[in-house]
Amino acid sequence: METDYRQCPGVATFNTGNSVCVLDPGKIKAIILTMHGYKLPKSLSAESLEAACHADRPERIFPIKTIVEYAPSGGEAQTSATGYGPTKVTGYSAKNDVWTLQDYDASLKANIMAAKNVPFDAYFVDENNVIYGMNDGTDELAGIPLSGVYPGGQDWDASGTEANLTIATMFKDYEKYIKNANVKACDFDVVDALKGLVYVDFVSTESNKYKLVEHFGKLDITSYYGSLIAENATTALPGMTSATYDNGIITTVGEGTPKLASPSVLQAAGITGIEGWQ
């Protein structure tokens, strides 16, 4: 006769020993967001991370840096008792952590606001180049599922506080994350390799003459990219046959209004950190 045996789930996988080299978490310096289910490059290097920052969606990663303060919130055990029975753990409260960035950036705040309900996955990067994620049963570090992100902070200077920007990360299932937490240690400067993209516009000053301007905030960045774009005109500006840069102006030769190539094409040509506003 077949007999089914039951095991206590709390004991079957329970141990209390310490690692021979205990991980000492450092201060988080960056957050990497990915679309849910997408992961960091399998072979991690500064070059592969930069390429991933410029990849075509949905494979693109979205880094947020540099973080200078961390305010944890939630994740505490929730308990209850029935009558005169003992107190029992019923679950854990929602985990909504808040991260303060080094600099206020209106462009970043606008983009985070627009993505308020996007269910990203998140990786956290500390000062020791350790990346924190989850073990999903594969040999690749998975991201931590979030129910959303949102911006906060102070939009203008006050008498005692400068304008500042915060990003809140809302964990989808904090208990699941803790049970499956995993890390990946890197031997290169991860934070330095992360390059988030900024939306830009070509603004016409006269016929065939343009400035490159940040879409949010209208900062003129032509001097930063003008020479690179001119040197790689046929690649960076599809449809243009050539371009020149002089004294803060990009002059194009070709039909129609110039538009930037995709970030992946630009990055391959050495032009990083920008994407044309669509």
Residue pairs with C-beta under 8 A, 6 or more apart in sequence:
23 130
23 183
25 126
25 130
25 132
26 126
26 127
26 128
26 130
27 67
27 70
27 126
27 127
28 67
28 70
28 99
28 124
28 125
28 126
28 127
29 65
29 66
29 67
29 125
29 126
29 127
29 191
30 63
30 64
30 65
30 66
30 67
30 124
30 125
30 190
30 191
30 194
31 63
31 64
31 65
31 67
31 99
31 122
31 123
31 124
31 125
31 167
31 169
32 40
32 61
32 62
32 63
32 64
32 122
32 123
32 124
32 125
32 131
32 143
32 194
33 61
33 62
33 63
33 64
33 120
33 121
33 122
33 146
33 149
34 40
34 61
34 62
34 120
34 121
34 122
34 123
34 143
35 57
35 58
35 60
35 118
35 120
35 121
36 119
36 120
36 121
36 143
36 145
37 121
38 58
38 59
38 61
38 121
38 143
39 121
39 140
39 141
39 142
39 143
40 49
40 52
40 61
40 123
40 131
40 133
40 140
40 141
40 143
41 48
41 49
41 51
41 52
42 140
44 131
44 184
44 186
45 188
45 193
46 188
46 189
46 190
46 192
46 193
47 193
49 61
49 190
49 193
49 194
50 193
50 194
50 195
50 267
50 272
51 264
51 267
52 59
52 60
52 61
53 60
53 61
53 62
53 63
53 194
53 195
53 196
53 197
53 267
53 272
54 60
54 195
54 197
54 263
54 264
54 266
54 267
54 272
55 61
55 263
55 264
56 262
56 263
56 264
60 263
62 120
62 196
63 194
63 195
63 196
64 99
64 101
64 108
64 112
64 167
64 196
65 101
65 191
65 194
65 196
66 101
66 102
66 103
66 191
67 99
67 100
67 101
67 102
68 100
68 101
68 102
69 99
69 100
70 97
70 98
70 99
70 100
71 97
71 98
71 99
71 100
72 95
72 97
73 95
73 96
73 97
73 98
74 92
74 93
74 94
74 95
74 96
74 97
74 174
75 92
75 93
75 94
75 95
75 171
75 174
76 92
76 93
77 89
77 91
77 92
77 93
78 89
78 90
78 91
78 92
78 93
79 87
79 88
79 89
79 90
80 87
80 88
80 90
81 87
81 88
91 175
92 174
92 175
94 170
94 171
94 174
95 170
95 171
95 174
96 168
96 169
96 170
96 171
97 168
97 169
97 171
98 152
98 166
98 167
98 168
99 166
99 167
99 168
99 169
100 153
100 164
100 165
100 166
101 108
101 164
101 165
101 166
101 167
103 165
104 153
104 155
104 162
104 163
104 164
104 165
105 165
106 216
106 217
107 198
107 199
107 214
107 215
107 216
107 217
108 151
108 165
108 196
109 151
109 153
109 165
110 216
111 199
111 216
112 149
112 150
112 151
112 167
113 150
113 151
115 149
116 148
116 149
116 150
117 148
118 148
118 149
119 145
119 146
119 147
119 148
119 172
120 143
120 146
120 148
120 149
121 142
121 143
121 144
121 145
121 146
122 143
122 144
122 146
122 149
122 169
123 131
123 132
123 133
123 141
123 143
123 144
124 131
124 132
124 133
124 144
125 131
125 132
125 190
125 191
125 194
126 132
128 185
129 185
129 186
129 187
129 188
129 189
129 190
129 191
130 183
130 184
130 185
130 186
131 141
131 183
131 184
131 185
131 186
131 190
132 144
132 181
132 182
132 183
133 141
133 142
133 143
133 144
133 182
133 183
133 184
134 141
134 142
134 143
134 144
134 177
134 180
134 181
134 182
135 141
135 142
135 180
135 181
135 182
136 142
136 180
141 182
141 183
141 184
142 182
144 171
144 177
145 171
145 172
145 173
145 177
146 169
146 170
146 171
146 172
147 170
147 171
147 172
148 170
149 167
149 168
149 169
149 170
150 167
150 168
150 170
151 165
151 166
151 167
151 168
152 165
152 166
152 167
152 168
153 163
153 164
153 165
153 166
154 161
154 162
154 163
154 164
155 163
156 163
157 163
171 177
195 272
195 273
196 273
197 263
197 273
197 274
197 275
198 214
198 215
198 273
198 274
198 275
199 214
199 215
199 216
199 274
199 275
199 276
199 277
200 212
200 213
200 214
200 215
200 221
200 260
200 274
200 275
200 276
200 277
201 212
201 213
201 214
201 215
201 276
201 277
202 210
202 211
202 212
202 213
202 250
202 257
202 258
202 259
202 260
202 276
203 210
203 211
203 212
203 213
204 210
204 257
205 211
205 249
208 251
208 252
208 253
209 249
209 250
209 251
209 252
210 222
210 249
210 250
210 251
210 252
210 258
211 220
211 222
211 248
211 249
211 250
212 220
212 221
212 222
212 224
212 225
212 226
212 229
212 250
212 274
213 219
213 220
213 221
213 222
214 221
215 277
220 248
221 274
222 245
222 248
222 249
222 250
223 248
225 271
225 274
226 245
226 248
226 249
226 250
227 245
228 236
228 269
228 270
228 271
229 236
229 237
229 243
229 245
229 250
229 271
230 243
230 244
230 245
230 250
232 269
232 270
232 271
233 240
233 241
233 242
233 243
233 252
234 240
234 241
234 242
235 261
235 265
235 269
236 260
236 261
236 265
236 266
236 269
236 271
237 243
237 252
237 254
237 258
237 259
237 260
237 261
238 259
238 261
239 254
239 255
239 256
239 258
239 259
240 252
240 253
240 254
240 258
241 253
241 254
242 252
242 253
242 254
243 250
243 251
243 252
243 253
243 258
244 250
244 251
245 251
250 258
252 258
259 276
260 266
260 274
260 275
260 276
262 275
263 274
263 275
266 272
266 274
